[in-house]
Every structure is written in structure tokens, then in C-alpha cells.
């Protein structure tokens, strides 16, 4: 973007708006949505944008308007604030998710071109106006439709999270086993077959405790549950891929933030980074919580990493889908 003069009061208003709405996260910089860069001077900051932020940005650029005033203010604030603080925005994972929905890179490339036009075709004054709550239409971006990047690539991160969601779904709809057994089966399966992800561990608590909305008021048929598993697997993919970036940031010049509007993702992030087993006793009570903790203690021990590749994961997906299908058939009767 070109340079623009911003009043200190305007920048403060924009920053407080983002903080109040808990949009930006990082385990140290922003563990609960409040930003503190004190320990991260002289670092290159990159922000991963969730799909639920990319969608309205693309809609705005395609149509030249966004009728939701709050969303318009949010997008304007995020883009203007990032540019002012020299924070690079990336939509890579969101575009990969979209390519998998479409089973092609074609539409994702169009979205990528539109996303890049934020910085190429629009005045920072327009983003500032939206950030300050001034409604203003823009001329929609004209994009040449051609494929330049391959976003439709296999992701082992996604496949592992899809497997986790298939297993969580199986256990959620299995009414014949206890909560303690559900956690034991889930963690044993993950320990023996794929990588362990702390975000999935905490997410399973939300699901089994009925604190997640994913299965509530849903059509209980196989295809619909698969769709839910797919959507949640992508959410977990954002988190786990991001964690592989911030895990090594002490030795890296780059620091990765994550921006999302999804309430459950925000809650999951905050819950996970409490880094405490108390989540089980707080959620299920002291007696059952202690049983769960005891049943999964061994997964914290060193292990020989299981062999993981796309062929193995694809085979497991076929097997776990069939198990889920059988459970749902019995559940519905």
C-alpha cells in the first residue's frame, strides 16, 4: 500500500477495536486476543488469515460492497492495522481449503488474484474509512482468469485431522461406552497411528462435554457428518500448521499470527494454551477427570513415531469412514 497519514487517535481506535473483538492470536503475543509485541522487536510478522475472514474480503473485492457494516469495519481495521505495522497477510491455507472444496486450483487462483489486489489496486484511505466505520462502495476488481499456482495439493496435516474427526465422531455417536473409555480409545488410536496434536486433544473435550456446536441440530446422516468432519479438520489444520511455525520462532526471523472470527476456534486456542490437565477435572468433575487423566498418561511418554505417508493415511480414512457409517446406522435405529 502507499503511505497514508493516520492520527494517533484513529490508530488507537482501530487497535482497540481489534483487541475488543479478539481477532488476532499468538501463544505469547496474544494468548487471549490482547496484543503485546514487547518481546518481538526486529522480527518479520506474518498473519495467517482464516477462511472466515478471506470470504468477506473476496466478496467485497468482487462486488465492490459489503452490506454488513460491522464486518466491513472489521476487515478495514485488520488490513489497515496490518499494513501500518508492516505485517504481511497470507491466505495460503484458506486458498488450499477452497481448492479442496472445488477439487481444482482454478477458483482459488481467482481468489488469490483478488486478495493481492488489496495492496495493488486500492487506496489505504479506503481501508481507513471502513476501519473508522464510514460506509463506502468501491469499484470491483477485474481479474484475469488463469491458473498460476497449484493450491490443490495433498496435505498430510489435513488428512490426519480428518482421521481424528472421524474417530471423534465415531466415539461421540457411540452411546454404549463411558466418557473415560472414549478418551482412552481416542488417544490410544492417535498414539498408535498418527501425530499427537494438543489442539485436537482439547477439541475432543469440547465435543464429548457437549460444549461444541458441531453435532448439535445436525442431520444425522453419513454424508452430512463427513462434511462436518471435513470442515473441522480444516480448522484444526490451520491451528496445527500454524503451531509448526511458532514452535521454532525463537530461532527464526519470522513470527506467525493467526486471525479468525470463529468463536469455537478462539475458545479452543485459549483452552489449549492454558497448558493444564485441569481441563478434564474442570469439565467432567474431579472423579471422572482424574480417571481420564490416568487413562491417557502414557501418551505423554516418548514413543517411536509411526510411519506416516499419504498412502497409509488414505487407507486409514477408508477404514475409519466405514466404522463411522456402521455406528451411525446403529445410532439412527
Secondary structure as UniProt FT lines:
FT   HELIX           8..20
FT   TURN            21..22
FT   STRAND          24..26
FT   TURN            27..29
FT   TURN            31..32
FT   TURN            38..39
FT   TURN            41..42
FT   STRAND          44..49
FT   HELIX           51..63
FT   HELIX           69..84
FT   TURN            85..86
FT   STRAND          88..90
FT   HELIX           92..102
FT   HELIX           106..120
FT   HELIX           124..131
FT   TURN            132..133
FT   HELIX           156..172
FT   TURN            175..176
FT   HELIX           179..193
FT   HELIX           198..208
FT   TURN            209..210
FT   TURN            214..217
FT   HELIX           222..246
FT   TURN            247..248
FT   HELIX           249..251
FT   STRAND          254..259
FT   HELIX           263..272
FT   TURN            273..274
FT   HELIX           278..284
FT   HELIX           286..295
FT   HELIX           297..300
FT   HELIX           310..332
//
